[in-house]
């Protein structure tokens, strides 16, 4: 239901594809290169150069969206080179992007992805000098052209807790006034809606092992697991995979919540094309752009997965 194009996203999206795509993309879901202090194999800028480049994308992306379309961007933290001081660059980039005078965008919500499997960084201050804590999360920023973009959280509900299941069965709970001054009605929690509203914190590994996991079902099938098809194949063929892959469960969450079947999803910095793979599985049209031929080849591995079309909750299976 889509295609991956080898090339630079800015050249492609300001060329022939611009007229074809303007006003037709329902979701731009991407994890652009981070503003790291050292060059990585997948390419990245740094400092003021990065900010100028990142902010310049705002009007281009905004024009591609439908009137109810969304942009979801994953941005990691950055540090000042040679110092145990966190940079404000990622926040400056976000503010510059959302407030770009030619883009007319607004920030809908912030999401945080907690992943304790991330390597300790920055290594100098975390593992050697031991004066800073490990960066164990990234931010995902949901941005749109309108205050009311297409969105439906009922598609990404969490399973009810055991306490809530008991409440629904007994139809009894402690109502009345709370110390927070909220008034809890006698019947407000008695409707079974099939699950609870998702939270804006994603736990790729549980923070509290004593409680049952309650991730949305669209996140359950693939997160940081080293045993998914893509990584198994890479190990078997001795392929060095992209070092900064977006967890498939995150892509599934936003594609399910912010789009419907047949909508167009775009990832301008596709890497190994997690976004396109999940969009295909979910019955969405998709376009992925990637400038590194090595990662375009790795994208093909994902589409060899024999379970494609059967993984995604709410997909075509």
Secondary structure, 3 states (H helix, E strand, C coil): CEEEEECCHHHHHCCHHHHHHCCCEEEEEECCCCCCCCCCCCCCCCHHHHHHHHHHHHHHHHHHEEEEEEEEEEECCCECCCCCCECCHHHHHHHHHHCCCCCCCEEEEEEEEECCCCCCCCHHHHHHCCCCCCCCEEEEEEEECCCCCCCCHHHHCECCCHHHHHHHHHCCCCCEECCCCCEECCCCCCCCCCCECCCCEEECCCCCCCCCCCCCHHHHCCCCCCCCHHHHHHHHCCCCCCCCCCCHHHHHHHHHHHCCCCCEEEECCCCCCHHHHHHHHHCCEEEEEECCHHHHHHHHHHCCCCCCCCCCCCCCC
